[in-house]
């Protein structure tokens, strides 16, 4: 089904003047994400829709642009924490997931540009529930490893890559909340190294989705709101760094249920959005 016309490429003037609020919101989201080792894009998306007035596709594109910058800034810190040699030694895992995720990212972005806003809101709400479930599963208990043959693992990696790439493109997120548990479950890799491998997968995947979105008229939203995007991104980066310093200060059994509840509440609000 063809996409409906956008309702203007700019957010309301009341939002355009809210640069301090944009920075504060980005910082708060960054702290939440940083405290559990994520960038926080899954929390930023509902705010872009509910608080700052972006329509569904515009919110996804803005979120994708911010996520891309946040991931790029996270790379140096990750390389310091995990030796590059450890990451490159798992090149087969990255290649397996990338073979699927690049396709999924392109397809997911194409779907988003063709959906009516009403449909996209429902899809985003369902995906927020999926992210909440993944967050609870990966942080509230030990992750085992599936006992799969090499061929089955290869196929499972391709399928998982396609699905994760599509979800990340549809939501404008990096996909780490799905990639990390997938890497642990399929390949039996330590969760810290899995975090670095997820960046190696998510960065090219995000670039593919970003390239697909650049072909849509709604991409103009970034040009029209450069200051807003950069301001909220700056807040997100600052918050993520602060959250990283607070990592482990609040037990996962306390913060993760709160974040899951926040995602579920956001899903309800996005579902009801008109």
C-alpha positions as CSV (number, residue, x, y, z in Angstrom):
1,X,0.0,0.0,0.0
2,X,1.3,3.4,-0.9
3,X,2.4,5.7,1.9
4,X,0.1,8.5,2.8
5,X,1.3,12.1,2.4
6,X,3.3,13.5,5.3
7,X,1.7,16.3,7.3
8,X,4.6,18.7,6.9
9,X,8.3,18.1,7.1
10,X,8.7,20.2,10.3
11,X,7.6,19.6,13.9
12,X,5.3,22.1,15.5
13,X,6.9,25.5,16.4
14,X,6.4,24.7,20.2
15,X,8.7,21.7,19.7
16,X,11.3,23.6,17.6
17,X,11.8,26.0,20.5
18,X,12.3,23.2,23.0
19,X,16.0,22.7,22.6
20,X,16.7,22.6,26.3
21,X,13.9,20.0,26.7
22,X,15.4,18.0,23.8
23,X,18.8,18.0,25.4
24,X,17.4,17.0,28.8
25,X,15.2,14.2,27.3
26,X,18.2,12.9,25.3
27,X,20.3,12.9,28.5
28,X,17.7,11.2,30.6
29,X,17.3,8.5,27.9
30,X,21.1,8.1,27.6
31,X,21.5,7.6,31.3
32,X,18.8,4.9,31.4
33,X,20.4,3.1,28.4
34,X,23.9,3.6,29.7
35,X,23.1,2.0,33.0
36,X,22.3,-1.3,31.3
37,X,24.8,-1.0,28.5
38,X,22.5,0.2,25.7
39,X,22.2,3.4,23.8
40,X,18.6,4.1,24.7
41,X,17.1,4.6,21.2
42,X,14.2,2.3,22.1
43,X,13.2,4.8,24.8
44,X,13.8,7.8,22.6
45,X,11.4,6.8,19.9
46,X,8.2,7.1,22.0
47,X,9.3,10.6,23.1
48,X,9.9,11.7,19.6
49,X,6.3,10.7,18.8
50,X,4.5,11.6,22.0
51,X,6.4,14.6,23.3
52,X,8.0,16.2,20.3
53,X,5.2,15.7,17.8
54,X,6.9,13.8,15.0
55,X,4.7,11.6,12.9
56,X,5.7,7.9,12.8
57,X,8.0,7.7,9.8
58,X,9.7,11.0,10.7
59,X,10.3,9.8,14.3
60,X,11.9,6.6,13.0
61,X,14.2,8.6,10.6
62,X,15.2,11.1,13.3
63,X,15.8,8.2,15.8
64,X,17.9,6.4,13.2
65,X,20.1,9.5,12.6
66,X,20.6,9.9,16.4
67,X,21.3,6.2,16.9
68,X,23.9,6.2,14.2
69,X,25.8,9.1,15.8
70,X,25.6,7.6,19.3
71,X,26.9,4.2,18.0
72,X,29.8,5.9,16.3
73,X,30.8,7.7,19.5
74,X,30.5,4.4,21.4
75,X,33.0,2.6,19.2
76,X,36.2,4.0,20.7
77,X,35.1,3.2,24.3
78,X,34.2,-0.3,23.2
79,X,37.6,-0.8,21.5
80,X,39.3,0.3,24.7
81,X,37.2,-2.1,26.8
82,X,37.5,-5.1,24.5
83,X,40.7,-5.7,22.4
84,X,40.3,-5.4,18.7
85,X,41.9,-8.8,18.3
86,X,39.1,-10.4,20.3
87,X,36.5,-8.8,18.0
88,X,38.2,-9.7,14.7
89,X,38.7,-13.3,15.9
90,X,34.9,-13.6,15.7
91,X,34.7,-12.3,12.1
92,X,32.6,-15.4,11.1
93,X,29.9,-14.5,13.6
94,X,29.7,-10.9,12.4
95,X,29.7,-12.0,8.7
96,X,26.9,-14.6,9.4
97,X,24.6,-12.0,11.1
98,X,25.5,-9.3,8.6
99,X,24.5,-11.4,5.6
100,X,21.0,-11.4,7.0
101,X,20.8,-8.0,8.7
102,X,21.8,-5.9,5.7
103,X,18.9,-7.4,3.7
104,X,16.6,-7.0,6.6
105,X,17.6,-3.4,7.1
106,X,16.8,-2.5,3.5
107,X,13.5,-4.4,3.5
108,X,12.5,-2.9,6.9
109,X,13.2,0.6,5.8
110,X,11.3,0.0,2.6
111,X,8.3,-1.3,4.5
112,X,8.3,1.8,6.8
113,X,8.3,4.2,3.9
114,X,5.3,2.4,2.3
115,X,3.1,2.0,5.4
116,X,0.4,4.3,6.4
117,X,1.2,6.2,9.6
118,X,-1.7,4.5,11.4
119,X,-0.3,1.1,10.6
120,X,3.3,2.1,11.4
121,X,2.2,3.3,14.9
122,X,0.7,-0.2,15.6
123,X,3.9,-1.9,14.3
124,X,6.1,0.3,16.4
125,X,4.0,-0.4,19.5
126,X,4.3,-4.2,18.9
127,X,8.1,-3.9,18.4
128,X,8.4,-1.9,21.7
129,X,6.7,-4.9,23.4
130,X,9.3,-7.2,21.7
131,X,12.2,-5.0,22.9
132,X,10.8,-5.1,26.4
133,X,10.6,-8.9,26.3
134,X,14.2,-9.1,25.0
135,X,15.4,-6.7,27.7
136,X,13.8,-8.7,30.5
137,X,15.1,-12.0,29.1
138,X,18.7,-10.9,28.6
139,X,19.2,-8.9,31.8
140,X,17.2,-10.8,34.5
141,X,18.7,-14.2,34.1
142,X,21.7,-16.1,32.7
143,X,21.7,-16.7,29.0
144,X,22.5,-20.2,27.9
145,X,23.7,-21.4,24.5
146,X,21.7,-23.4,22.0
147,X,23.2,-26.7,21.0
148,X,23.0,-26.4,17.2
149,X,25.0,-28.1,14.4
150,X,27.1,-25.7,12.4
151,X,24.8,-25.7,9.4
152,X,21.7,-25.1,11.5
153,X,23.5,-22.3,13.4
154,X,24.5,-20.7,10.1
155,X,20.9,-20.7,8.9
156,X,19.6,-19.5,12.3
157,X,22.1,-16.6,12.1
158,X,21.0,-15.6,8.7
159,X,17.3,-15.7,9.7
160,X,18.0,-13.8,13.0
161,X,20.0,-11.2,11.1
162,X,17.2,-10.6,8.7
163,X,14.6,-10.2,11.5
164,X,16.9,-8.0,13.6
165,X,17.9,-5.8,10.7
166,X,14.2,-5.3,9.8
167,X,13.2,-4.4,13.4
168,X,16.2,-2.0,13.8
169,X,15.3,-0.3,10.5
170,X,11.6,0.0,11.4
171,X,12.3,1.5,14.8
172,X,15.4,3.5,14.0
173,X,17.5,1.7,16.6
174,X,20.9,0.1,16.6
175,X,19.4,-3.3,17.5
176,X,21.9,-4.2,20.3
177,X,19.0,-5.2,22.6
178,X,18.3,-8.0,20.2
179,X,21.7,-8.7,18.8
180,X,23.5,-9.3,22.1
181,X,21.2,-12.1,23.4
182,X,21.2,-13.6,19.9
183,X,25.0,-13.7,19.8
184,X,25.1,-15.3,23.2
185,X,22.4,-17.9,22.5
186,X,23.6,-18.9,19.0
187,X,27.4,-18.7,19.3
188,X,28.1,-19.0,23.1
189,X,30.1,-15.8,23.2
190,X,30.7,-13.9,26.4
191,X,28.1,-11.1,26.8
192,X,30.8,-8.4,27.0
193,X,32.4,-9.4,23.8
194,X,28.9,-9.9,22.3
195,X,28.3,-6.2,23.0
196,X,31.2,-5.2,20.8
197,X,30.3,-7.7,18.1
198,X,26.8,-6.2,18.1
199,X,28.3,-2.8,17.2
200,X,30.2,-4.4,14.4
201,X,26.9,-5.7,13.0
202,X,24.7,-2.8,13.8
203,X,26.8,0.0,12.3
204,X,26.8,-1.3,8.6
205,X,23.2,-2.4,9.1
206,X,22.2,1.1,10.2
207,X,24.0,2.7,7.3
208,X,22.0,0.5,4.8
209,X,18.7,1.5,6.5
210,X,19.8,5.1,6.5
211,X,20.6,4.9,2.8
212,X,17.2,3.5,2.1
213,X,15.4,6.2,4.1
214,X,17.4,8.9,2.3
215,X,15.4,8.0,-0.8
216,X,12.1,9.0,0.9
217,X,10.7,12.5,1.0
218,X,10.4,12.3,4.8
219,X,14.2,12.3,5.0
220,X,13.8,16.1,4.6
221,X,12.9,16.1,8.3
222,X,16.6,15.9,9.2
223,X,17.5,19.0,7.1
224,X,14.6,21.0,8.5
225,X,15.5,20.1,12.1
226,X,19.3,19.9,12.2
227,X,19.6,21.9,15.4
228,X,17.0,19.8,17.2
229,X,18.5,16.5,16.1
230,X,22.1,17.6,17.1
231,X,20.9,18.9,20.4
232,X,19.0,15.8,21.4
233,X,21.9,13.7,20.1
234,X,24.3,15.6,22.3
235,X,22.1,15.0,25.3
236,X,21.9,11.3,24.4
237,X,25.7,11.0,24.2
238,X,26.3,12.9,27.4
239,X,23.7,10.8,29.2
240,X,25.1,7.5,27.8
241,X,28.6,8.4,29.1
242,X,27.1,9.2,32.5
243,X,25.0,6.1,32.5
244,X,28.1,4.1,31.7
245,X,29.8,5.5,34.8
246,X,26.8,4.5,36.8
247,X,26.7,1.0,35.3
248,X,26.2,-1.6,38.1
249,X,25.4,1.1,40.7
250,X,21.7,0.2,40.5
251,X,21.1,-3.6,40.4
252,X,19.6,-5.0,37.3
253,X,16.8,-6.6,39.3
254,X,15.7,-3.0,40.2
255,X,16.3,-1.0,37.0
256,X,15.4,-3.5,34.3
257,X,11.8,-4.1,35.5
258,X,11.3,-0.3,35.6
259,X,12.6,0.0,32.1
260,X,10.4,-2.9,30.9
261,X,7.4,-1.2,32.4
262,X,8.4,2.1,30.7
263,X,8.6,0.4,27.3
264,X,5.3,-1.3,27.8
265,X,3.6,1.9,28.8
266,X,5.2,3.6,25.8
267,X,3.9,0.8,23.6
268,X,0.3,1.4,24.8
269,X,0.7,5.2,24.1
270,X,2.1,4.7,20.7
271,X,-0.6,2.1,19.8
272,X,-3.3,4.7,20.7
273,X,-1.6,7.5,18.9
274,X,-3.6,9.3,16.2
